[in-house]
Amino acid sequence: MKIGIVCYPTFGGSGVVATELGKALASKGHEIHFITYSQPARLDFFSENLYYHEVAVAQYPLFDFPPYESALASKLVDVVKFEKLDLLHVHYAIPHASVAYLAKQILASANIHIPVITTLHGTDITLVGKDKSFSPVVTFSINQSDGVTTVSESLKQQTLDSFTITRDIKVIPNFIDFSRFHNKKREHFKRAIAPDSERIITHTSNFRKVKNTQDVIRIFKKINDVIPSKLLMVGDGPERGKSEDLARQLGVCQDVRFLGKQDAIEEILSVSDLFLMPSSSESFGLAALEAMACHVPVISTNTGGLPELNEAGISGFLSDIGDVDDMAKNAIHILEDCERLAGFKVSAYQRAQEFDIEKILPLYENYYEEVLKTSKKA
């Protein structure tokens, strides 16, 4: 199949999933065309089946904000026409689903039919999509898609609860590529971070408010008071400064490293003993899955799709949002006993194996075929 993938080319979950999916599809022989405003962060290798089409947005004094949607729609029309794509797979509803609908109508006027599959990832439904200024467009574009998927049962239900949806939604969970995410022996790296054999705790995110990065610092403080530990904060965003200030106020700044954005996150996870995810909202929890694939148990909240991934007492523990005391207690329970920690690490890895990309990829391929057949009949 010739598939066009539209996504945000950032370190965020939707962009990562879209890019990894495209790379995996290309490795199976499909021809994949990424269409976005810059090269996706994880599109980092050459393949004869991978193509990237940049959306150039012209700057005009008339516009305070360049009309990206119009430029993207025109680019979609161009790529579909000249690359003879079989379908478009757009990730994140805003604005990609509505733009794809516009491109589809333009192409239809030239007697070109292009099915559109929309994958909903989280905040496009739970946060941005609920805004009254976006809701009618989100509802319309979902209903007009030829196929719709979500990354968890929780997100599917939130979509049905928040919008008047008249079509079926298929759940295809996020996945992990074990050729990249696996535990690597990095003892020299571990000794450099924890020279006195301290436990290493990790958090990765885009440091938005919803990620509760200050709760990460509070949880770490309680852990560190009992078990000597080091905390690695990976990523960047608007809450980083507040988190750094809190680490200083709580007197743990010497044990906390803010590493910024990192490409080789699997190297950091390979030396980690525990992963913290105290988010207020997670449609799935891809960062937690990446940790589990590297044998790292997870302490998380019980929001959204996290209970579908993180099994309490097996791959880690779940707590209510904001319950810092419970999360710290559960973390100490895992970390205080070496044998217990080793058991949780094995169980976290085994749970992650259920989301192996080799198991999830056929679900997408089958769904593509199903949508293509249905759209041809229509």
N, C-alpha and C positions, 0 to 999 in steps of 0.2 A: 504493500500500500504506500501511497504518497500522502504524507500527513503534514499539515501545517500546525505548528504549536505556537500559541500566543500566551505570553506570560510576563510577569514583572521580572527583570533580570537581576534581582537582588539576592541578598543572603537570607531573605525571609522564606518561610516554609513553602509557600505556593510556588515560588520561583525555583527552589531547590528540587521539589517533587517533579515539576514540569521538565526541568533540565535532565534529571536522572532518568525519568521515564523516556524522554526522547533519545538519550544515549543508549538505553537498553533496547529500545525498538530498532534503532539503527544497527545494533550488533546482531539483531535477528534478521536483518536484510531489508527492513523497511526504509524508505527514503523519507528523511525527516527535515523539515524546513522550519527553523525558529524565526519568528517575526516579532521584533520588539525594538525598543529605542537604543539599546546597547547590548553588547554580548553578555549573555547570562553568566553569572559568577562561576558556575561549575561546568560551563562548556569549555573545557580546558584541554581538549585533545583533538587531533585530526582524524576524521573518518570519511571514507568515500561516500557514505550515506548520510552525512550530516551537512546541513547548509544553514547559513545565517544571513538574514535579510534585515538590514538596519532601517528603521523608520526615521527618516529625516524630517524634522519639524522646522519650518521656516519661521524666522523672527520678523514680525511686522510691528511698527510703532503703534498701530491701531489696537493691538491686543496686549492686555496686561499679562495674560496667560496664553501661551501658544496653543492653538487648537490641535492637540495631540490626537483626539478621537478621529477627526477628519483625515489627518495624515495617515493614521493606522488603517482606517477603512480603505483609503485609496491604495495603500500598500498591499492589503489583503487581496483586493481585486486584482492587482497587478500580478502577485505571486500565484494566485489560484489560476489565472488565465495562462500565464506563460510557463509555469511548472506543471500544469495539468494535475493539480492536487485532487485526491479522492475525498478528503474531508478536512475540516478544521477542528482542532481541539483547543478550546480556550480555557485558561486557568484564571480563576478569580472573576467574579461576576462584573465588577465595576472597573473599567468601562468595557471590558473585553466582550462580554456576552452581547451587549447592545450594539457594539461596533460590528461584531460578526454578523448580527442580523441585518444591519445596514448594508454590509458588503454582500451578503447573500442576495438581498433584493436587487442591488445593482447588477450582480452577475446574472440573476434570473432574467433581467431585461435583455441580456445578450444570449439567452437560451443556454446558460451554464448553470447546472445545479450543483450546489456544494452543501452537504450535510454539516451541521454544526453540533459539536458536543461541548457542553459547559461543565467544568468541574468546580464545585464550590469548596472553598478551603477553610473558611472560618469567619474572620472579621468582615468579609464581604457580605455576610449574612447577619452575624451576631452584633455587629457594631455599626459599620458604615451603611450597610443595606437597610437598616431599620430607620435611618434618617428620612424624614418625610420628603425631603428634596430628592431622594434617590429611590424610595420604595416603589413608586409606580413603574419606573424604568426597569428595576431589578425584577419585579414580578413579571412584567411583559416579556423581558428577554429570556427568563428561565422557561416560561411557558412556550415561547417560540423556538426554543432549541430543539433539535432533533433527538438529542439525548442529554441527560443530566446525571452527574454523579456527585456524591459527597464522600468525604474521607472517613466518616464514622456514622454510626447509627444515631448518635447524639446530634450531630449536625443536621442530619436528614430530618429529625423530628423538630429541631429548632426552625428549620426552613419551612416546614409544613405549618408550624405554629405561627410564624411571623408573616407569612405571605399567603395569598390565595393561589395555590399551585394546582393546576389542572392536569398535570402529567406525572408519569412515574419518575421516581428518583432511585437510582441504583447506588448502593454503597460499595465502593471499592477502597479498602483501607490503604493508607500510606505503606511504604515498603522500605527495605534496607538492602543495600548492595554489599554483600559480605566480602566481595573481592577487595573492597576498600575499607569497610568498617569491620575490623576484627582486632582482637587484642594483640599488640605487638610488644615484644620484649624491649623495653627502654629503661633499663635499670640505671644507666648513667644519668638520664634525664630525671628520673625519680629521685635519685640521691641529690641532684642539684637543687631540686625544689624542696625536698624534705630530708635534709642531711642527718637528722636525728630520728629517722624512721617514723615521722609524723604521718597521720592519715591525710590523704589528699582528697579534697572535696571540690567538685566542679559545678559551675553553672554557666550555661551558654544561652544567649538570647539577643534580641535587638534592643534591650534596655528600655522598652516602652513601659508605661505605667502599669499595663495589664500583667506584666511579667513579675511585678512585686519584687524587684531586685533588692530593695531595702529589707524585706523579710528574709532574703537570702543571708544578708549580713547579720540580722538578729538571730537567725537559726544557728549560724556558724559560731557566733559568740557563745551561745549556750553549749554547743558541742565542744568548743575549744576550752571551755572552763573545766570540762571533765576529761576529755581526751585530746592530747596535743595534736593539732591539725594545721593544715595549710588550705587556703581557699583560692581557687583559680576562677576569676570572673572573665569570661570570654565573650567578646562582642562590644558593641558601642551603641549609644543612643541617648535620648533626652534625660534619662534617669541616672546616668552614670555619675554625674557630679554629686548628686544627693547621696548616692550609695558610697562614694569615696568619703564624703563628709561624715557619714554615719560610722564608717569603719574607724575613722579617727576618734570620734566621740566615744565609741565603745571600747577604744583601746586595743583594737585588733588589727590595725592597719599594717603592722609589721608582719602579720601572718596572711595578709590578703594581697594577691597580685591581680591587677587589672591589665589584661593582656590585649585588649582591643580585638578587632576582627582578625580571625585566623583562618587560613584556608585548610591547613592540615589538622583539623579538629580531632581526627582519629588518633593522632600522636599524643594529644593531651589527654584524651579519654583513656588511652592505654595505660597511663600511669595513675589513673584516678581510682579511688576506693568507693566513692559515693557521688551521686548526681542529685542536685536540688532543683525542683521545679515547683515553686509555690504560686503559680499563676492564678489569676482570677478567672481566666478563660483560656481554654485550649481545645480546639476542635478535634485534635488527635494527639499531638505531643511528639512531633518528629524528632526533636532534640533528645527526648527521653529514649526513643527507640534507638537512636545512634549510640547513646551511652550503653544501653543494654546489649547491643551487638558487640560492644567492646568489653563485656563482662563487668559492667558497672550497675549495681542496683540503684533504684530510683526512689527518692522521697518526693512525693508530689501531692498536690491537692486532688480532690475528687470531682473536679469540674469537667464538664464537656465530655470529650472522648477519652480522657485519661483512664477511667476505670475499665475501658475496653482494651487498654494496652497494659497498664501496670497492675499486676495482680497482687492484692494485699497479702502480705506474709510469704510471698513467693519471689517475685521480682523486686519487691520493695514494700512501701506502705503508702496509704492514702490518708489525707487529713482534710478537714474543712478549710475553706479559704480563710487565711489570716490566723489560723491556729498554730502559731509559732512554737508554743510549748509542746504540743503533740508531735509536730514534725521533728523537733529537736530530740524528744524522747525516743521516737522511732529510729532516728539516725544513730543515736548512742547505742540503742539495742543492737543494731547491725554491726557497728564499728568496734564495740568493746570486746568482742570475742573473735579471735582470728579464725577459728573453725566455723563459727556462725557466718562471718563475713564471706569466707570462701564458699559456703553453701549458697548464699544469696547471689554471689557472682555467677556461679554455674547456672542457677535457676533463671537469672536475668537473661543470660545468653540463650538458654533453651527457649524462653518465651519469645525472644527476638526472632528466633529461627522460623516462627510461625508467620512472620512478615517478610520472609526472604523474597527478593524481587523475582526470583525464578518461579515462585508460587503466585505472585500478584500480577505479573506481566501478562500471562495468558487470559486473565480476567478482562484486562483492557482490550487485548486483541480480539477476544470473542465479542466484546461489546461493540467494538468498531464494526465488525462484520454484521452484527445484528442491526445496528443503526443504518448501515449502508443498504442492507436488504430492505428494511422497512421504508427508508426514504425513497428508494427506487419504485416501490409499489405505489407510494403516494404520488 
